[in-house]
Structures are given as C-alpha cells and as structure tokens.
Amino acid sequence: MGDSFKLKWLKVKVATDTPDVENVNVELSSIYEYSYENGLKCKICAACSSFKTNTANEYATGKRWEAWELDYCKRHLLSCIHAKNVQSLCNQKHGISVKSLLTEKLADRKACLDHAKRLQTNEEQIRILMDNILLAINMNTSMLSVPTIHDQIGKFVSLPDSWRSKKYTFEFVAA
C-alpha cells in the first residue's frame, strides 16, 4: 500500500491563524509542503523546530501516512502544538522577545499574573454564579438584574472576571 496523499489538497483553502494574520483564508500549500520522500511537512512547525525542541511534532520533520485524509491536514492546524508554534512565530515577528520579558517591571508582571488568575474559574465560583441566577428567579426579577447581584456578591467572595464576558445567566436558564 502506498502513500495516499493527494497534491490537489494543497490547493484547498482553510480559515486558520498564521504568524502574520489571525483567522485568514489560505491555501494549504502556504502552510504545508509535500514530497513523497519526506511526507507532509508543516512549514510553521518546521520553522519553530529550528530554534526550539519540537520532538513531539511529526509535522515539523515530515509526516508519512499510508491512508491520508484531507481532514488530517486540517486537524493539525487546530492542534495545540501548531497553535503554540504560530504564536511563537507571531511573537518573534512582532518583537515580543525574551528581552521584553526580561525588562518587564515586577509590578507589571504581578498585575498580569493577577489578571490571569482572576480569569480562571473553579467549581465553587460557578456554583455561586448559578446560585445568583436562581436567586433572581426566586425573587421573580429580570435576568438583567443578575450582573448587579454578581457585583454585590463579588464584594464578599472571589468571582472570576470572565463571568462578564460569558452569558452564564441565559445559558443556565435555557438549560
């Protein structure tokens, strides 16, 4: 059984992130190169493997497969390894480097870590948010009053900052 990769797949357009632009339609040929000897190679992952260890990514060195499907190419674009490599190249191109991290002020770093911690959600916080929704339902008030309840409760317990960007209220009531 031979290699079943079809070169016409490289002409297929997909929406993906590139180091230059987020969510852009590109042909797979701009991301992959294929040869029968080396298999399918992701140009982005290969570029990253030149400056860091990338042993877990077969697409960086050339992936060979006997039963190829177009979906495999698309799935790699959604993988964590590929996304990290896109981010690394983007950071490199836009000047976010080790130098900027080393010259970052301690207060700025702490603020960044605090913000990231507030965006994390645990089970207890979700339970509190749902209890606030149930409270609004029991009080027979509008669901638009739930953010006010969240703000009030947030003065006494830790709530994630991300609740404002999520539609917990209406998703929970709909469920």
Secondary structure, 3 states (H helix, E strand, C coil): CCCCCCHHHHHCEEEECCCCCCCEEEEHHHCEEEECCCEEEEHHHHHHHCCCCCCCCHHHHCECCCCCCHHHHHHHHHCHHHHHHHHHHHHHHCCCCHHHHHCCCHHHHHHHHHHHHHHCCCHHHHHHHHHHHHHHHHCCCCHHHHHHHHHHHCCCCCCCHHHHCCCHHHHHHHC
